[in-house]
């Protein structure tokens, strides 16, 4: 028997307001054709004032708990991956804990932008296997619309808001179910290619997203293909062994180029960027939940998760559902 972190449930939450490219073009100098051609995005959800990173994260967590057949009182660890917390402090994870009514447990945030959910999964996996908790909520939640410059059409058309959550449970298993391997990377010398131009310690303001799109695209394809190769090699896998890849939903061209580089067929890649846009740390768990709930991803499937974000940070995980 081997102690592993098992995927016990998934959940997601999207803001009430859904915005099409055509609606966005009414306030930004852009068009549906321009956005779709360059990104594959058609819609995004934008949070209303009463919808925050914590409230969306808690809503996704409730779905994941229900799917896992657990109560908030069962949870010993809550990790929220986000670049857009409700407050500078306390951690949004503690606010999620309060909303859920979960008793005293470990709760903290992880900041690795679009890779944050992969970082959080890796941390939760380690903590569960060392006995820190029996059940963990791992949440990716973002309200990126709060940090967009709506005058910059190169960035504001790319992002949306939302949350995704999973429950991981520590179980002794005789097979290869659960998280089999994770790989994480960071390279800070590229931090000025994708960043927010503000912060408590620098400007004392929230700031806005700034990005060098072409450079980010180039690094993303290279880094994602590389880390996917690494994590598959860690468990002796080849592309043909994978049932599903759930990638960070930043840009359809990045997703397609990464899959092609690895020789992965498009019909084994979960794609939601057209409906959600780039929801940063929420994009992987949002896509995972959708594919689980519509029946594509099922028990026994081998699934690879991957993401890259500002920092640069990037990572991947492989798990058997």
Secondary structure as GFF3:
##gff-version 3
##sequence-region A 1 321
A	DSSP	beta_strand	2	13	.	.	.	ID=ss1
A	DSSP	beta_strand	17	20	.	.	.	ID=ss2
A	DSSP	alpha_helix	21	25	.	.	.	ID=ss3
A	DSSP	alpha_helix	32	39	.	.	.	ID=ss4
A	DSSP	beta_strand	43	46	.	.	.	ID=ss5
A	DSSP	alpha_helix	53	68	.	.	.	ID=ss6
A	DSSP	three_ten_helix	72	74	.	.	.	ID=ss7
A	DSSP	beta_strand	77	81	.	.	.	ID=ss8
A	DSSP	alpha_helix	92	100	.	.	.	ID=ss9
A	DSSP	beta_strand	106	110	.	.	.	ID=ss10
A	DSSP	three_ten_helix	113	115	.	.	.	ID=ss11
A	DSSP	alpha_helix	116	129	.	.	.	ID=ss12
A	DSSP	beta_strand	135	143	.	.	.	ID=ss13
A	DSSP	three_ten_helix	144	147	.	.	.	ID=ss14
A	DSSP	alpha_helix	153	156	.	.	.	ID=ss15
A	DSSP	beta_strand	161	173	.	.	.	ID=ss16
A	DSSP	beta_strand	178	186	.	.	.	ID=ss17
A	DSSP	three_ten_helix	188	193	.	.	.	ID=ss18
A	DSSP	beta_strand	194	196	.	.	.	ID=ss19
A	DSSP	beta_strand	209	211	.	.	.	ID=ss20
A	DSSP	alpha_helix	213	234	.	.	.	ID=ss21
A	DSSP	three_ten_helix	239	241	.	.	.	ID=ss22
A	DSSP	beta_strand	244	247	.	.	.	ID=ss23
A	DSSP	alpha_helix	252	262	.	.	.	ID=ss24
A	DSSP	three_ten_helix	266	268	.	.	.	ID=ss25
A	DSSP	beta_strand	269	270	.	.	.	ID=ss26
A	DSSP	alpha_helix	273	276	.	.	.	ID=ss27
A	DSSP	three_ten_helix	280	282	.	.	.	ID=ss28
A	DSSP	alpha_helix	283	293	.	.	.	ID=ss29
A	DSSP	beta_strand	302	309	.	.	.	ID=ss30
A	DSSP	beta_strand	313	320	.	.	.	ID=ss31
###
